[in-house]
Amino acid sequence: MDYQTALAAIRSWSPDDRLRLVQTLCDELAGEAPPLTEAQQRELERRLTEDDQHPDDGVPWETIRAEARARTRPS
């Protein structure tokens, strides 16, 4: 199956199925990601330190996902 045919088929799926596909692909690709640059590693460490110092400032993933889904649902 070529890319365009696959894309057309995927677009016919429900939003939940498409989201599940994206999550699966991201999970699989995460293991294949190139190593971080020094600048990226420093930024990651800075953010982790900031999170450790202010743990209540974050927003739970469940909240972010629910808000994103609410914005993409037809009115």
PyMOL Python script that loads the backbone (N, CA, C, O; Angstrom):
from pymol import cmd

cmd.read_pdbstr("""\
ATOM      1  N   MET A   1       0.866  -1.180   0.000  1.00  0.00           N
ATOM      2  CA  MET A   1       0.000   0.000   0.000  1.00  0.00           C
ATOM      3  C   MET A   1       0.903   1.230   0.000  1.00  0.00           C
ATOM      4  O   MET A   1       1.839   1.309   0.795  1.00  0.00           O
ATOM      5  N   ASP A   2       0.634   2.183  -0.877  1.00  0.00           N
ATOM      6  CA  ASP A   2       1.454   3.388  -0.916  1.00  0.00           C
ATOM      7  C   ASP A   2       0.976   4.396   0.140  1.00  0.00           C
ATOM      8  O   ASP A   2      -0.075   4.230   0.759  1.00  0.00           O
ATOM      9  N   TYR A   3       1.773   5.425   0.317  1.00  0.00           N
ATOM     10  CA  TYR A   3       1.528   6.429   1.354  1.00  0.00           C
ATOM     11  C   TYR A   3       0.153   7.077   1.216  1.00  0.00           C
ATOM     12  O   TYR A   3      -0.590   7.154   2.195  1.00  0.00           O
ATOM     13  N   GLN A   4      -0.194   7.540   0.030  1.00  0.00           N
ATOM     14  CA  GLN A   4      -1.465   8.243  -0.170  1.00  0.00           C
ATOM     15  C   GLN A   4      -2.661   7.343   0.105  1.00  0.00           C
ATOM     16  O   GLN A   4      -3.655   7.789   0.679  1.00  0.00           O
ATOM     17  N   THR A   5      -2.573   6.079  -0.298  1.00  0.00           N
ATOM     18  CA  THR A   5      -3.656   5.127  -0.041  1.00  0.00           C
ATOM     19  C   THR A   5      -3.799   4.877   1.457  1.00  0.00           C
ATOM     20  O   THR A   5      -4.906   4.845   1.994  1.00  0.00           O
ATOM     21  N   ALA A   6      -2.663   4.701   2.118  1.00  0.00           N
ATOM     22  CA  ALA A   6      -2.688   4.483   3.570  1.00  0.00           C
ATOM     23  C   ALA A   6      -3.255   5.701   4.287  1.00  0.00           C
ATOM     24  O   ALA A   6      -4.069   5.570   5.201  1.00  0.00           O
ATOM     25  N   LEU A   7      -2.820   6.888   3.867  1.00  0.00           N
ATOM     26  CA  LEU A   7      -3.305   8.115   4.489  1.00  0.00           C
ATOM     27  C   LEU A   7      -4.809   8.272   4.312  1.00  0.00           C
ATOM     28  O   LEU A   7      -5.503   8.659   5.253  1.00  0.00           O
ATOM     29  N   ALA A   8      -5.312   7.984   3.144  1.00  0.00           N
ATOM     30  CA  ALA A   8      -6.751   8.062   2.893  1.00  0.00           C
ATOM     31  C   ALA A   8      -7.509   7.090   3.792  1.00  0.00           C
ATOM     32  O   ALA A   8      -8.557   7.435   4.340  1.00  0.00           O
ATOM     33  N   ALA A   9      -6.989   5.896   3.941  1.00  0.00           N
ATOM     34  CA  ALA A   9      -7.635   4.914   4.813  1.00  0.00           C
ATOM     35  C   ALA A   9      -7.617   5.375   6.260  1.00  0.00           C
ATOM     36  O   ALA A   9      -8.623   5.266   6.961  1.00  0.00           O
ATOM     37  N   ILE A  10      -6.479   5.889   6.712  1.00  0.00           N
ATOM     38  CA  ILE A  10      -6.354   6.345   8.105  1.00  0.00           C
ATOM     39  C   ILE A  10      -7.303   7.498   8.382  1.00  0.00           C
ATOM     40  O   ILE A  10      -7.871   7.580   9.471  1.00  0.00           O
ATOM     41  N   ARG A  11      -7.485   8.388   7.420  1.00  0.00           N
ATOM     42  CA  ARG A  11      -8.390   9.525   7.615  1.00  0.00           C
ATOM     43  C   ARG A  11      -9.843   9.091   7.803  1.00  0.00           C
ATOM     44  O   ARG A  11     -10.655   9.860   8.317  1.00  0.00           O
ATOM     45  N   SER A  12     -10.174   7.876   7.395  1.00  0.00           N
ATOM     46  CA  SER A  12     -11.535   7.385   7.583  1.00  0.00           C
ATOM     47  C   SER A  12     -11.746   6.808   8.981  1.00  0.00           C
ATOM     48  O   SER A  12     -12.874   6.498   9.363  1.00  0.00           O
ATOM     49  N   TRP A  13     -10.665   6.664   9.741  1.00  0.00           N
ATOM     50  CA  TRP A  13     -10.760   6.112  11.090  1.00  0.00           C
ATOM     51  C   TRP A  13     -11.358   7.135  12.048  1.00  0.00           C
ATOM     52  O   TRP A  13     -11.403   8.328  11.749  1.00  0.00           O
ATOM     53  N   SER A  14     -11.810   6.664  13.185  1.00  0.00           N
ATOM     54  CA  SER A  14     -12.326   7.554  14.235  1.00  0.00           C
ATOM     55  C   SER A  14     -11.164   8.359  14.819  1.00  0.00           C
ATOM     56  O   SER A  14     -10.011   7.938  14.730  1.00  0.00           O
ATOM     57  N   PRO A  15     -11.462   9.512  15.415  1.00  0.00           N
ATOM     58  CA  PRO A  15     -10.396  10.296  16.054  1.00  0.00           C
ATOM     59  C   PRO A  15      -9.626   9.492  17.110  1.00  0.00           C
ATOM     60  O   PRO A  15      -8.406   9.620  17.212  1.00  0.00           O
ATOM     61  N   ASP A  16     -10.319   8.679  17.885  1.00  0.00           N
ATOM     62  CA  ASP A  16      -9.628   7.883  18.900  1.00  0.00           C
ATOM     63  C   ASP A  16      -8.658   6.895  18.276  1.00  0.00           C
ATOM     64  O   ASP A  16      -7.552   6.707  18.784  1.00  0.00           O
ATOM     65  N   ASP A  17      -9.065   6.254  17.167  1.00  0.00           N
ATOM     66  CA  ASP A  17      -8.163   5.312  16.496  1.00  0.00           C
ATOM     67  C   ASP A  17      -6.955   6.031  15.890  1.00  0.00           C
ATOM     68  O   ASP A  17      -5.838   5.516  15.941  1.00  0.00           O
ATOM     69  N   ARG A  18      -7.173   7.214  15.319  1.00  0.00           N
ATOM     70  CA  ARG A  18      -6.053   7.969  14.752  1.00  0.00           C
ATOM     71  C   ARG A  18      -5.090   8.402  15.856  1.00  0.00           C
ATOM     72  O   ARG A  18      -3.872   8.345  15.683  1.00  0.00           O
ATOM     73  N   LEU A  19      -5.637   8.830  16.985  1.00  0.00           N
ATOM     74  CA  LEU A  19      -4.794   9.230  18.108  1.00  0.00           C
ATOM     75  C   LEU A  19      -3.992   8.040  18.624  1.00  0.00           C
ATOM     76  O   LEU A  19      -2.811   8.179  18.944  1.00  0.00           O
ATOM     77  N   ARG A  20      -4.618   6.889  18.705  1.00  0.00           N
ATOM     78  CA  ARG A  20      -3.924   5.682  19.145  1.00  0.00           C
ATOM     79  C   ARG A  20      -2.777   5.342  18.182  1.00  0.00           C
ATOM     80  O   ARG A  20      -1.703   4.927  18.618  1.00  0.00           O
ATOM     81  N   LEU A  21      -3.002   5.518  16.888  1.00  0.00           N
ATOM     82  CA  LEU A  21      -1.946   5.284  15.901  1.00  0.00           C
ATOM     83  C   LEU A  21      -0.775   6.238  16.125  1.00  0.00           C
ATOM     84  O   LEU A  21       0.383   5.819  16.130  1.00  0.00           O
ATOM     85  N   VAL A  22      -1.078   7.510  16.308  1.00  0.00           N
ATOM     86  CA  VAL A  22      -0.025   8.511  16.534  1.00  0.00           C
ATOM     87  C   VAL A  22       0.765   8.169  17.792  1.00  0.00           C
ATOM     88  O   VAL A  22       1.994   8.230  17.792  1.00  0.00           O
ATOM     89  N   GLN A  23       0.062   7.810  18.861  1.00  0.00           N
ATOM     90  CA  GLN A  23       0.752   7.462  20.104  1.00  0.00           C
ATOM     91  C   GLN A  23       1.659   6.243  19.906  1.00  0.00           C
ATOM     92  O   GLN A  23       2.788   6.218  20.395  1.00  0.00           O
ATOM     93  N   THR A  24       1.163   5.243  19.191  1.00  0.00           N
ATOM     94  CA  THR A  24       1.964   4.043  18.932  1.00  0.00           C
ATOM     95  C   THR A  24       3.204   4.384  18.118  1.00  0.00           C
ATOM     96  O   THR A  24       4.302   3.929  18.438  1.00  0.00           O
ATOM     97  N   LEU A  25       3.035   5.183  17.064  1.00  0.00           N
ATOM     98  CA  LEU A  25       4.178   5.567  16.233  1.00  0.00           C
ATOM     99  C   LEU A  25       5.193   6.378  17.027  1.00  0.00           C
ATOM    100  O   LEU A  25       6.398   6.166  16.892  1.00  0.00           O
ATOM    101  N   CYS A  26       4.720   7.300  17.847  1.00  0.00           N
ATOM    102  CA  CYS A  26       5.638   8.105  18.665  1.00  0.00           C
ATOM    103  C   CYS A  26       6.402   7.225  19.644  1.00  0.00           C
ATOM    104  O   CYS A  26       7.606   7.398  19.832  1.00  0.00           O
ATOM    105  N   ASP A  27       5.701   6.282  20.267  1.00  0.00           N
ATOM    106  CA  ASP A  27       6.367   5.369  21.198  1.00  0.00           C
ATOM    107  C   ASP A  27       7.441   4.553  20.488  1.00  0.00           C
ATOM    108  O   ASP A  27       8.538   4.369  21.015  1.00  0.00           O
ATOM    109  N   GLU A  28       7.123   4.066  19.292  1.00  0.00           N
ATOM    110  CA  GLU A  28       8.090   3.275  18.544  1.00  0.00           C
ATOM    111  C   GLU A  28       9.282   4.120  18.096  1.00  0.00           C
ATOM    112  O   GLU A  28      10.426   3.670  18.161  1.00  0.00           O
ATOM    113  N   LEU A  29       9.013   5.336  17.646  1.00  0.00           N
ATOM    114  CA  LEU A  29      10.087   6.206  17.169  1.00  0.00           C
ATOM    115  C   LEU A  29      10.958   6.723  18.309  1.00  0.00           C
ATOM    116  O   LEU A  29      12.126   7.045  18.095  1.00  0.00           O
ATOM    117  N   ALA A  30      10.408   6.805  19.508  1.00  0.00           N
ATOM    118  CA  ALA A  30      11.182   7.316  20.642  1.00  0.00           C
ATOM    119  C   ALA A  30      12.419   6.465  20.876  1.00  0.00           C
ATOM    120  O   ALA A  30      13.462   6.981  21.277  1.00  0.00           O
ATOM    121  N   GLY A  31      12.314   5.179  20.633  1.00  0.00           N
ATOM    122  CA  GLY A  31      13.461   4.298  20.800  1.00  0.00           C
ATOM    123  C   GLY A  31      14.503   4.469  19.711  1.00  0.00           C
ATOM    124  O   GLY A  31      15.626   3.985  19.853  1.00  0.00           O
ATOM    125  N   GLU A  32      14.154   5.143  18.632  1.00  0.00           N
ATOM    126  CA  GLU A  32      15.064   5.334  17.505  1.00  0.00           C
ATOM    127  C   GLU A  32      15.590   6.762  17.414  1.00  0.00           C
ATOM    128  O   GLU A  32      16.270   7.114  16.450  1.00  0.00           O
ATOM    129  N   ALA A  33      15.281   7.575  18.403  1.00  0.00           N
ATOM    130  CA  ALA A  33      15.667   8.985  18.357  1.00  0.00           C
ATOM    131  C   ALA A  33      17.187   9.129  18.477  1.00  0.00           C
ATOM    132  O   ALA A  33      17.833   8.367  19.196  1.00  0.00           O
ATOM    133  N   PRO A  34      17.747  10.105  17.773  1.00  0.00           N
ATOM    134  CA  PRO A  34      19.192  10.335  17.901  1.00  0.00           C
ATOM    135  C   PRO A  34      19.502  10.890  19.291  1.00  0.00           C
ATOM    136  O   PRO A  34      18.616  11.439  19.946  1.00  0.00           O
ATOM    137  N   PRO A  35      20.735  10.756  19.741  1.00  0.00           N
ATOM    138  CA  PRO A  35      21.087  11.287  21.063  1.00  0.00           C
ATOM    139  C   PRO A  35      20.922  12.805  21.104  1.00  0.00           C
ATOM    140  O   PRO A  35      21.019  13.483  20.081  1.00  0.00           O
ATOM    141  N   LEU A  36      20.672  13.321  22.302  1.00  0.00           N
ATOM    142  CA  LEU A  36      20.522  14.764  22.480  1.00  0.00           C
ATOM    143  C   LEU A  36      21.863  15.463  22.285  1.00  0.00           C
ATOM    144  O   LEU A  36      22.923  14.912  22.581  1.00  0.00           O
ATOM    145  N   THR A  37      21.786  16.694  21.778  1.00  0.00           N
ATOM    146  CA  THR A  37      22.993  17.516  21.721  1.00  0.00           C
ATOM    147  C   THR A  37      23.304  17.996  23.144  1.00  0.00           C
ATOM    148  O   THR A  37      22.479  17.849  24.046  1.00  0.00           O
ATOM    149  N   GLU A  38      24.475  18.560  23.337  1.00  0.00           N
ATOM    150  CA  GLU A  38      24.824  19.092  24.661  1.00  0.00           C
ATOM    151  C   GLU A  38      23.842  20.174  25.079  1.00  0.00           C
ATOM    152  O   GLU A  38      23.427  20.222  26.237  1.00  0.00           O
ATOM    153  N   ALA A  39      23.466  21.043  24.148  1.00  0.00           N
ATOM    154  CA  ALA A  39      22.516  22.125  24.458  1.00  0.00           C
ATOM    155  C   ALA A  39      21.151  21.550  24.846  1.00  0.00           C
ATOM    156  O   ALA A  39      20.511  22.032  25.781  1.00  0.00           O
ATOM    157  N   GLN A  40      20.716  20.528  24.131  1.00  0.00           N
ATOM    158  CA  GLN A  40      19.429  19.907  24.461  1.00  0.00           C
ATOM    159  C   GLN A  40      19.493  19.231  25.830  1.00  0.00           C
ATOM    160  O   GLN A  40      18.542  19.307  26.609  1.00  0.00           O
ATOM    161  N   GLN A  41      20.604  18.577  26.118  1.00  0.00           N
ATOM    162  CA  GLN A  41      20.755  17.915  27.419  1.00  0.00           C
ATOM    163  C   GLN A  41      20.749  18.938  28.546  1.00  0.00           C
ATOM    164  O   GLN A  41      20.130  18.705  29.584  1.00  0.00           O
ATOM    165  N   ARG A  42      21.427  20.067  28.363  1.00  0.00           N
ATOM    166  CA  ARG A  42      21.423  21.127  29.387  1.00  0.00           C
ATOM    167  C   ARG A  42      20.017  21.664  29.598  1.00  0.00           C
ATOM    168  O   ARG A  42      19.594  21.883  30.734  1.00  0.00           O
ATOM    169  N   GLU A  43      19.279  21.880  28.489  1.00  0.00           N
ATOM    170  CA  GLU A  43      17.913  22.392  28.601  1.00  0.00           C
ATOM    171  C   GLU A  43      17.016  21.388  29.316  1.00  0.00           C
ATOM    172  O   GLU A  43      16.192  21.770  30.147  1.00  0.00           O
ATOM    173  N   LEU A  44      17.172  20.123  29.001  1.00  0.00           N
ATOM    174  CA  LEU A  44      16.394  19.084  29.675  1.00  0.00           C
ATOM    175  C   LEU A  44      16.694  19.078  31.167  1.00  0.00           C
ATOM    176  O   LEU A  44      15.779  19.005  31.988  1.00  0.00           O
ATOM    177  N   GLU A  45      17.956  19.153  31.512  1.00  0.00           N
ATOM    178  CA  GLU A  45      18.336  19.181  32.929  1.00  0.00           C
ATOM    179  C   GLU A  45      17.788  20.423  33.622  1.00  0.00           C
ATOM    180  O   GLU A  45      17.349  20.344  34.770  1.00  0.00           O
ATOM    181  N   ARG A  46      17.806  21.574  32.940  1.00  0.00           N
ATOM    182  CA  ARG A  46      17.250  22.802  33.514  1.00  0.00           C
ATOM    183  C   ARG A  46      15.765  22.637  33.794  1.00  0.00           C
ATOM    184  O   ARG A  46      15.278  23.016  34.859  1.00  0.00           O
ATOM    185  N   ARG A  47      15.050  22.070  32.832  1.00  0.00           N
ATOM    186  CA  ARG A  47      13.607  21.887  33.000  1.00  0.00           C
ATOM    187  C   ARG A  47      13.286  20.886  34.101  1.00  0.00           C
ATOM    188  O   ARG A  47      12.339  21.077  34.864  1.00  0.00           O
ATOM    189  N   LEU A  48      14.076  19.819  34.182  1.00  0.00           N
ATOM    190  CA  LEU A  48      13.852  18.839  35.245  1.00  0.00           C
ATOM    191  C   LEU A  48      14.106  19.452  36.618  1.00  0.00           C
ATOM    192  O   LEU A  48      13.361  19.194  37.564  1.00  0.00           O
ATOM    193  N   THR A  49      15.159  20.263  36.729  1.00  0.00           N
ATOM    194  CA  THR A  49      15.445  20.941  37.984  1.00  0.00           C
ATOM    195  C   THR A  49      14.306  21.880  38.356  1.00  0.00           C
ATOM    196  O   THR A  49      13.872  21.920  39.507  1.00  0.00           O
ATOM    197  N   GLU A  50      13.822  22.643  37.364  1.00  0.00           N
ATOM    198  CA  GLU A  50      12.706  23.555  37.602  1.00  0.00           C
ATOM    199  C   GLU A  50      11.465  22.792  38.055  1.00  0.00           C
ATOM    200  O   GLU A  50      10.759  23.231  38.963  1.00  0.00           O
ATOM    201  N   ASP A  51      11.203  21.665  37.431  1.00  0.00           N
ATOM    202  CA  ASP A  51      10.057  20.844  37.814  1.00  0.00           C
ATOM    203  C   ASP A  51      10.216  20.312  39.236  1.00  0.00           C
ATOM    204  O   ASP A  51       9.253  20.283  40.002  1.00  0.00           O
ATOM    205  N   ASP A  52      11.430  19.892  39.587  1.00  0.00           N
ATOM    206  CA  ASP A  52      11.677  19.412  40.952  1.00  0.00           C
ATOM    207  C   ASP A  52      11.457  20.518  41.979  1.00  0.00           C
ATOM    208  O   ASP A  52      10.970  20.257  43.079  1.00  0.00           O
ATOM    209  N   GLN A  53      11.815  21.753  41.622  1.00  0.00           N
ATOM    210  CA  GLN A  53      11.674  22.876  42.535  1.00  0.00           C
ATOM    211  C   GLN A  53      10.230  23.374  42.632  1.00  0.00           C
ATOM    212  O   GLN A  53       9.848  23.958  43.646  1.00  0.00           O
ATOM    213  N   HIS A  54       9.422  23.151  41.588  1.00  0.00           N
ATOM    214  CA  HIS A  54       8.037  23.631  41.541  1.00  0.00           C
ATOM    215  C   HIS A  54       7.114  22.520  41.015  1.00  0.00           C
ATOM    216  O   HIS A  54       6.529  22.660  39.941  1.00  0.00           O
ATOM    217  N   PRO A  55       6.987  21.438  41.755  1.00  0.00           N
ATOM    218  CA  PRO A  55       6.234  20.287  41.233  1.00  0.00           C
ATOM    219  C   PRO A  55       4.744  20.554  41.010  1.00  0.00           C
ATOM    220  O   PRO A  55       4.107  19.847  40.229  1.00  0.00           O
ATOM    221  N   ASP A  56       4.184  21.549  41.673  1.00  0.00           N
ATOM    222  CA  ASP A  56       2.749  21.816  41.522  1.00  0.00           C
ATOM    223  C   ASP A  56       2.422  22.731  40.351  1.00  0.00           C
ATOM    224  O   ASP A  56       1.250  23.013  40.102  1.00  0.00           O
ATOM    225  N   ASP A  57       3.440  23.202  39.624  1.00  0.00           N
ATOM    226  CA  ASP A  57       3.204  24.104  38.498  1.00  0.00           C
ATOM    227  C   ASP A  57       2.792  23.377  37.219  1.00  0.00           C
ATOM    228  O   ASP A  57       2.304  24.008  36.282  1.00  0.00           O
ATOM    229  N   GLY A  58       2.977  22.087  37.172  1.00  0.00           N
ATOM    230  CA  GLY A  58       2.682  21.329  35.954  1.00  0.00           C
ATOM    231  C   GLY A  58       1.193  21.053  35.791  1.00  0.00           C
ATOM    232  O   GLY A  58       0.400  21.226  36.717  1.00  0.00           O
ATOM    233  N   VAL A  59       0.843  20.621  34.593  1.00  0.00           N
ATOM    234  CA  VAL A  59      -0.531  20.234  34.272  1.00  0.00           C
ATOM    235  C   VAL A  59      -0.517  18.743  33.948  1.00  0.00           C
ATOM    236  O   VAL A  59       0.272  18.306  33.109  1.00  0.00           O
ATOM    237  N   PRO A  60      -1.377  17.954  34.599  1.00  0.00           N
ATOM    238  CA  PRO A  60      -1.386  16.513  34.322  1.00  0.00           C
ATOM    239  C   PRO A  60      -1.708  16.205  32.861  1.00  0.00           C
ATOM    240  O   PRO A  60      -2.506  16.901  32.232  1.00  0.00           O
ATOM    241  N   TRP A  61      -1.079  15.155  32.328  1.00  0.00           N
ATOM    242  CA  TRP A  61      -1.296  14.741  30.945  1.00  0.00           C
ATOM    243  C   TRP A  61      -2.775  14.513  30.671  1.00  0.00           C
ATOM    244  O   TRP A  61      -3.264  14.882  29.603  1.00  0.00           O
ATOM    245  N   GLU A  62      -3.489  13.921  31.603  1.00  0.00           N
ATOM    246  CA  GLU A  62      -4.906  13.629  31.395  1.00  0.00           C
ATOM    247  C   GLU A  62      -5.700  14.908  31.121  1.00  0.00           C
ATOM    248  O   GLU A  62      -6.619  14.913  30.302  1.00  0.00           O
ATOM    249  N   THR A  63      -5.337  15.989  31.811  1.00  0.00           N
ATOM    250  CA  THR A  63      -6.008  17.276  31.614  1.00  0.00           C
ATOM    251  C   THR A  63      -5.692  17.833  30.234  1.00  0.00           C
ATOM    252  O   THR A  63      -6.588  18.304  29.534  1.00  0.00           O
ATOM    253  N   ILE A  64      -4.439  17.783  29.844  1.00  0.00           N
ATOM    254  CA  ILE A  64      -4.022  18.290  28.533  1.00  0.00           C
ATOM    255  C   ILE A  64      -4.727  17.510  27.431  1.00  0.00           C
ATOM    256  O   ILE A  64      -5.255  18.100  26.488  1.00  0.00           O
ATOM    257  N   ARG A  65      -4.737  16.180  27.549  1.00  0.00           N
ATOM    258  CA  ARG A  65      -5.368  15.339  26.532  1.00  0.00           C
ATOM    259  C   ARG A  65      -6.864  15.628  26.444  1.00  0.00           C
ATOM    260  O   ARG A  65      -7.409  15.738  25.345  1.00  0.00           O
ATOM    261  N   ALA A  66      -7.532  15.752  27.589  1.00  0.00           N
ATOM    262  CA  ALA A  66      -8.968  16.024  27.588  1.00  0.00           C
ATOM    263  C   ALA A  66      -9.269  17.375  26.937  1.00  0.00           C
ATOM    264  O   ALA A  66     -10.225  17.492  26.170  1.00  0.00           O
ATOM    265  N   GLU A  67      -8.466  18.386  27.236  1.00  0.00           N
ATOM    266  CA  GLU A  67      -8.673  19.705  26.633  1.00  0.00           C
ATOM    267  C   GLU A  67      -8.423  19.667  25.127  1.00  0.00           C
ATOM    268  O   GLU A  67      -9.162  20.287  24.363  1.00  0.00           O
ATOM    269  N   ALA A  68      -7.393  18.947  24.696  1.00  0.00           N
ATOM    270  CA  ALA A  68      -7.100  18.840  23.262  1.00  0.00           C
ATOM    271  C   ALA A  68      -8.231  18.119  22.539  1.00  0.00           C
ATOM    272  O   ALA A  68      -8.649  18.537  21.458  1.00  0.00           O
ATOM    273  N   ARG A  69      -8.717  17.054  23.125  1.00  0.00           N
ATOM    274  CA  ARG A  69      -9.817  16.324  22.504  1.00  0.00           C
ATOM    275  C   ARG A  69     -11.078  17.178  22.433  1.00  0.00           C
ATOM    276  O   ARG A  69     -11.808  17.126  21.444  1.00  0.00           O
ATOM    277  N   ALA A  70     -11.335  17.958  23.468  1.00  0.00           N
ATOM    278  CA  ALA A  70     -12.523  18.813  23.475  1.00  0.00           C
ATOM    279  C   ALA A  70     -12.445  19.865  22.358  1.00  0.00           C
ATOM    280  O   ALA A  70     -13.461  20.214  21.757  1.00  0.00           O
ATOM    281  N   ARG A  71     -11.237  20.364  22.088  1.00  0.00           N
ATOM    282  CA  ARG A  71     -11.065  21.377  21.046  1.00  0.00           C
ATOM    283  C   ARG A  71     -11.217  20.783  19.648  1.00  0.00           C
ATOM    284  O   ARG A  71     -11.568  21.500  18.710  1.00  0.00           O
ATOM    285  N   THR A  72     -10.961  19.502  19.497  1.00  0.00           N
ATOM    286  CA  THR A  72     -11.016  18.905  18.157  1.00  0.00           C
ATOM    287  C   THR A  72     -12.353  18.262  17.836  1.00  0.00           C
ATOM    288  O   THR A  72     -12.575  17.835  16.703  1.00  0.00           O
ATOM    289  N   ARG A  73     -13.240  18.184  18.804  1.00  0.00           N
ATOM    290  CA  ARG A  73     -14.552  17.607  18.543  1.00  0.00           C
ATOM    291  C   ARG A  73     -15.427  18.621  17.827  1.00  0.00           C
ATOM    292  O   ARG A  73     -15.391  19.810  18.142  1.00  0.00           O
ATOM    293  N   PRO A  74     -16.211  18.155  16.869  1.00  0.00           N
ATOM    294  CA  PRO A  74     -17.129  19.072  16.166  1.00  0.00           C
ATOM    295  C   PRO A  74     -18.147  19.664  17.133  1.00  0.00           C
ATOM    296  O   PRO A  74     -18.558  19.012  18.093  1.00  0.00           O
ATOM    297  N   SER A  75     -18.545  20.893  16.876  1.00  0.00           N
ATOM    298  CA  SER A  75     -19.515  21.582  17.738  1.00  0.00           C
ATOM    299  C   SER A  75     -20.914  21.061  17.529  1.00  0.00           C
ATOM    300  O   SER A  75     -21.850  21.531  18.174  1.00  0.00           O
TER     301      SER A  75
END
""", "prot")
cmd.dss("prot")
cmd.show_as("cartoon", "prot")
cmd.util.cbc("prot")
cmd.orient("prot")
